[in-house]
Amino acid sequence: MAQVYRNLLSTDQSAAVFSPSFARVAASTARDWSYVDSWLVSKFSAGRHAPVFERNQDTLKALLALIGANEVADEDYSLLGHANASAFQGLALRRVFEPLRTEFEKPVTRHEWLRNDLLTAIHRCLPKEGKNVIDCLVNLVDQTGDEFHGLEILGRRIVCLQASRFEMEQTVVRLESVQQYVQRKYDDASELLGTWQSDCHKPPSGAAKQNLDLNRKIEGMRVKPVEPRNSSTVIDKSTYAPYPNVEDIVQEEQSLLALMSRKTELDAHIATFDGLTSHTDRARLKLAAFRSPL
């Protein structure tokens, strides 16, 4: 009889577990808890975990209400940000179109009135691309922090900004190359130092003797410096410069200009003898003919 009762009880529990309505409720609750867990993970920074709490229906309802209120606050904050951006854009547009509006408010002749109406109609009927161009101009004027003085000046500023950006990018690339080179050298030096400091490193067999010989030579040179064999090979350090400086380059340039001037004068003197023949007697006669007028 007890066995029959246990079979009936297990049958009722299996029916309750696999009931469609119970399965739907369980699936909905699991989805809600999954959503709550993902929201909690997004609110805590890396390395921090959500506090442990009891998972029941009351806690789930409270957390869902908190998530809903947080989403409403986020939407309000986003709307406020869009409103601020629109307000700043409107102020920038006013700065751009203020000179045009001033001109529109005081038409004098019929031609100006027609021009103002035409500009107003064009501004109202601008397509999406045109509005995007106007918005780009407004943003550029707003970033420069100055009034709109014409497309030419604005274009020059854009070119200057592009040139500055290119120079900065090149500087960043050079700095990255230098940083990589220094890092490689640092890694090599660290590896070499670790090899020397390790227990497995063994210095060469003749290193101690070589070190002793070098110390003796250094001490001997310190006591009595070695005299050069030929005094003519001594280099005057005051006149020796490993790299040329600006003054040396200027002096060399002046010397070169003087030599070029002297060459021009000599070429002018030589040019007077270009017509002489290779025959000696004829050349002497021609030279005498040149000297006679002098």
C-alpha positions as CSV (number, residue, x, y, z in Angstrom):
1,M,0.0,0.0,0.0
2,A,2.9,2.4,0.8
3,Q,4.5,1.5,-2.5
4,V,1.3,2.4,-4.3
5,Y,1.1,5.7,-2.4
6,R,4.7,6.6,-3.3
7,N,4.0,5.8,-7.0
8,L,1.0,8.1,-7.0
9,L,2.9,10.9,-5.2
10,S,5.8,10.7,-7.7
11,T,3.3,10.7,-10.6
12,D,1.6,13.9,-9.2
13,Q,5.0,15.6,-8.7
14,S,6.1,14.7,-12.3
15,A,2.9,16.0,-13.6
16,A,3.4,19.3,-11.7
17,V,7.0,19.6,-12.9
18,F,6.2,19.0,-16.5
19,S,3.0,21.1,-16.5
20,P,3.0,23.6,-19.4
21,S,1.9,26.5,-17.2
22,F,4.6,25.8,-14.6
23,A,7.2,25.5,-17.4
24,R,6.1,28.9,-18.8
25,V,6.3,30.5,-15.4
26,A,9.7,29.0,-14.8
27,A,11.0,30.1,-18.2
28,S,9.8,33.6,-17.6
29,T,11.3,33.7,-14.2
30,A,14.6,32.4,-15.6
31,R,14.6,35.1,-18.3
32,D,13.9,37.8,-15.7
33,W,16.8,36.6,-13.5
34,S,19.1,36.4,-16.5
35,Y,18.2,40.0,-17.4
36,V,18.8,41.1,-13.8
37,D,22.1,39.3,-13.6
38,S,23.4,40.9,-16.9
39,W,22.2,44.4,-15.7
40,L,24.1,43.9,-12.3
41,V,27.2,42.8,-14.1
42,S,27.1,45.9,-16.4
43,K,26.8,48.2,-13.4
44,F,29.8,46.8,-11.5
45,S,33.3,47.5,-12.8
46,A,35.8,44.9,-13.6
47,G,37.0,43.0,-10.6
48,R,33.9,43.8,-8.5
49,H,31.0,41.4,-8.1
50,A,27.4,41.9,-7.1
51,P,26.6,41.3,-3.5
52,V,25.0,38.0,-2.5
53,F,21.2,38.2,-1.9
54,E,18.3,35.9,-1.6
55,R,16.7,35.0,-4.9
56,N,12.9,35.1,-4.4
57,Q,9.9,36.7,-6.1
58,D,10.0,39.8,-3.9
59,T,13.7,40.4,-4.6
60,L,13.0,39.9,-8.4
61,K,10.2,42.4,-8.4
62,A,12.2,45.0,-6.5
63,L,15.2,44.6,-8.9
64,L,13.0,44.8,-12.0
65,A,11.4,48.0,-10.6
66,L,14.9,49.4,-10.0
67,I,16.0,48.5,-13.5
68,G,12.9,50.2,-15.0
69,A,13.6,53.4,-13.0
70,N,17.2,53.4,-14.0
71,E,16.3,53.0,-17.7
72,V,13.9,55.9,-17.4
73,A,16.6,58.0,-15.8
74,D,19.0,57.1,-18.5
75,E,16.5,58.0,-21.2
76,D,15.9,61.4,-19.5
77,Y,19.6,62.0,-19.3
78,S,20.0,61.1,-23.0
79,L,17.2,63.5,-23.9
80,L,18.8,66.2,-21.8
81,G,22.1,65.6,-23.6
82,H,20.5,65.9,-27.0
83,A,18.7,69.0,-25.9
84,N,22.0,70.6,-24.8
85,A,23.6,69.6,-28.1
86,S,20.7,71.1,-30.1
87,A,20.9,74.3,-28.1
88,F,24.7,74.6,-28.7
89,Q,24.2,73.9,-32.4
90,G,21.5,76.6,-32.5
91,L,23.8,79.1,-30.9
92,A,26.5,78.2,-33.4
93,L,24.0,78.6,-36.3
94,R,23.0,82.0,-35.0
95,R,26.6,83.1,-34.9
96,V,27.0,82.0,-38.6
97,F,23.8,83.4,-39.9
98,E,23.7,86.6,-37.7
99,P,25.3,88.7,-40.4
100,L,22.9,87.5,-43.0
101,R,19.9,88.1,-40.7
102,T,21.2,91.6,-40.1
103,E,21.3,92.2,-43.9
104,F,17.8,90.7,-44.3
105,E,16.3,93.0,-41.8
106,K,17.2,96.2,-43.6
107,P,16.4,95.8,-47.3
108,V,16.9,99.0,-49.2
109,T,16.3,98.3,-52.8
110,R,14.2,95.9,-54.8
111,H,17.3,93.9,-55.8
112,E,18.3,93.4,-52.1
113,W,14.8,92.4,-51.3
114,L,14.8,89.8,-54.0
115,R,18.2,88.6,-53.0
116,N,17.1,88.2,-49.4
117,D,14.0,86.3,-50.4
118,L,16.0,84.0,-52.6
119,L,18.6,83.3,-49.9
120,T,15.8,82.6,-47.4
121,A,14.0,80.2,-49.9
122,I,17.3,78.4,-50.6
123,H,18.0,78.0,-46.9
124,R,14.5,76.6,-46.2
125,C,14.6,74.2,-49.2
126,L,18.1,72.8,-48.6
127,P,18.3,69.0,-49.0
128,K,19.8,66.7,-46.5
129,E,23.3,67.0,-48.0
130,G,23.2,70.8,-48.0
131,K,22.1,70.8,-44.4
132,N,24.9,68.4,-43.5
133,V,27.4,70.8,-45.2
134,I,25.9,73.8,-43.3
135,D,26.2,71.7,-40.1
136,C,29.8,70.9,-40.9
137,L,30.6,74.6,-41.5
138,V,28.9,75.5,-38.2
139,N,30.9,72.9,-36.3
140,L,34.1,74.1,-37.9
141,V,33.4,77.8,-37.0
142,D,32.4,76.7,-33.5
143,Q,35.7,74.8,-33.1
144,T,37.8,77.7,-34.3
145,G,36.1,79.9,-31.7
146,D,35.9,82.9,-34.0
147,E,33.3,84.5,-36.2
148,F,32.7,83.4,-39.8
149,H,34.9,85.6,-42.0
150,G,34.6,83.7,-45.3
151,L,35.2,80.3,-46.9
152,E,38.8,81.3,-47.9
153,I,39.9,82.0,-44.4
154,L,38.1,78.9,-43.1
155,G,39.8,76.8,-45.8
156,R,43.2,78.2,-44.8
157,R,42.6,77.3,-41.2
158,I,41.5,73.8,-42.2
159,V,44.7,73.4,-44.2
160,C,46.8,74.6,-41.2
161,L,44.9,72.2,-38.9
162,Q,45.6,69.3,-41.3
163,A,49.3,70.2,-41.5
164,S,49.5,70.3,-37.7
165,R,47.7,67.0,-37.5
166,F,50.1,65.4,-40.0
167,E,53.1,66.8,-38.1
168,M,51.7,65.4,-34.8
169,E,51.1,62.0,-36.4
170,Q,54.6,61.9,-37.8
171,T,56.0,62.9,-34.3
172,V,53.9,60.1,-32.7
173,V,55.2,57.6,-35.2
174,R,58.8,58.6,-34.5
175,L,58.3,58.5,-30.8
176,E,56.8,55.1,-31.1
177,S,59.8,53.9,-33.1
178,V,62.2,55.3,-30.5
179,Q,60.1,53.7,-27.7
180,Q,60.2,50.3,-29.5
181,Y,64.0,50.6,-30.0
182,V,64.6,51.5,-26.4
183,Q,62.3,48.7,-25.3
184,R,64.2,46.2,-27.4
185,K,67.5,47.4,-26.0
186,Y,66.1,47.2,-22.5
187,D,64.9,43.7,-23.1
188,D,68.3,42.6,-24.5
189,A,70.2,44.2,-21.6
190,S,67.8,42.6,-19.0
191,E,68.3,39.2,-20.7
192,L,72.0,39.6,-20.7
193,L,72.1,40.8,-17.1
194,G,69.9,37.8,-16.1
195,T,72.3,35.5,-17.9
196,W,75.3,37.0,-16.1
197,Q,73.6,36.8,-12.7
198,S,72.4,33.3,-13.1
199,D,74.2,30.3,-11.4
200,C,74.6,28.6,-14.8
201,H,76.8,31.4,-16.2
202,K,80.5,30.6,-16.1
203,P,83.1,33.3,-17.2
204,P,85.8,32.3,-19.6
205,S,88.8,30.6,-18.2
206,G,91.2,33.4,-19.1
207,A,88.9,36.3,-18.0
208,A,90.6,36.7,-14.6
209,K,94.1,36.9,-16.2
210,Q,92.9,39.3,-18.9
211,N,91.3,41.5,-16.3
212,L,94.5,41.6,-14.3
213,D,96.6,42.5,-17.4
214,L,94.2,45.3,-18.3
215,N,94.4,46.7,-14.7
216,R,98.2,46.7,-14.9
217,K,98.2,48.5,-18.2
218,I,95.8,51.1,-16.9
219,E,97.8,51.7,-13.8
220,G,101.0,52.0,-15.9
221,M,99.4,54.5,-18.3
222,R,98.1,56.5,-15.3
223,V,101.6,56.8,-13.8
224,K,103.4,57.7,-17.1
225,P,101.4,58.7,-20.1
226,V,102.6,57.4,-23.4
227,E,104.4,59.9,-25.5
228,P,103.6,60.0,-29.3
229,R,106.3,58.7,-31.5
230,N,105.9,61.5,-34.0
231,S,105.1,65.0,-32.7
232,S,103.5,65.9,-36.0
233,T,100.7,63.4,-35.4
234,V,99.6,65.3,-32.2
235,I,96.1,66.8,-32.9
236,D,95.3,70.1,-31.5
237,K,92.1,69.6,-29.7
238,S,91.2,73.3,-29.8
239,T,91.1,73.3,-33.6
240,Y,89.6,69.8,-33.9
241,A,85.8,69.6,-34.1
242,P,84.1,66.3,-34.7
243,Y,81.1,67.9,-36.3
244,P,80.8,71.2,-38.2
245,N,78.9,74.0,-36.6
246,V,77.1,77.0,-38.1
247,E,80.1,79.3,-38.0
248,D,82.3,76.8,-39.9
249,I,79.6,76.4,-42.6
250,V,79.3,80.2,-43.0
251,Q,83.1,80.6,-43.3
252,E,83.3,77.8,-45.9
253,E,80.4,79.3,-47.8
254,Q,82.2,82.7,-47.9
255,S,85.4,81.1,-49.1
256,L,83.5,79.3,-51.8
257,L,81.9,82.5,-53.0
258,A,85.3,84.2,-53.1
259,L,86.7,81.4,-55.1
260,M,83.8,81.5,-57.5
261,S,84.2,85.3,-57.9
262,R,88.0,84.8,-58.6
263,K,87.1,82.1,-61.2
264,T,84.7,84.4,-63.0
265,E,87.5,87.1,-63.2
266,L,90.0,84.6,-64.6
267,D,87.4,83.3,-67.1
268,A,86.9,86.8,-68.3
269,H,90.7,87.3,-68.8
270,I,91.0,83.9,-70.6
271,A,88.1,84.8,-72.9
272,T,90.1,87.5,-74.5
273,F,92.5,84.9,-75.9
274,D,89.9,82.6,-77.3
275,G,90.4,83.8,-80.9
276,L,94.2,83.1,-80.9
277,T,95.4,80.4,-83.3
278,S,97.6,77.5,-82.4
279,H,100.4,78.7,-84.7
280,T,103.0,80.6,-82.6
281,D,103.9,83.3,-85.1
282,R,100.3,84.1,-86.1
283,A,99.4,84.2,-82.4
284,R,102.2,86.7,-81.7
285,L,101.1,88.9,-84.7
286,K,97.5,88.9,-83.5
287,L,98.6,89.7,-79.9
288,A,100.7,92.6,-81.3
289,A,97.6,93.8,-83.2
290,F,95.7,93.7,-79.9
291,R,98.4,95.6,-78.0
292,S,98.7,98.4,-80.6
293,P,95.4,100.1,-79.7
294,L,96.3,99.9,-76.1
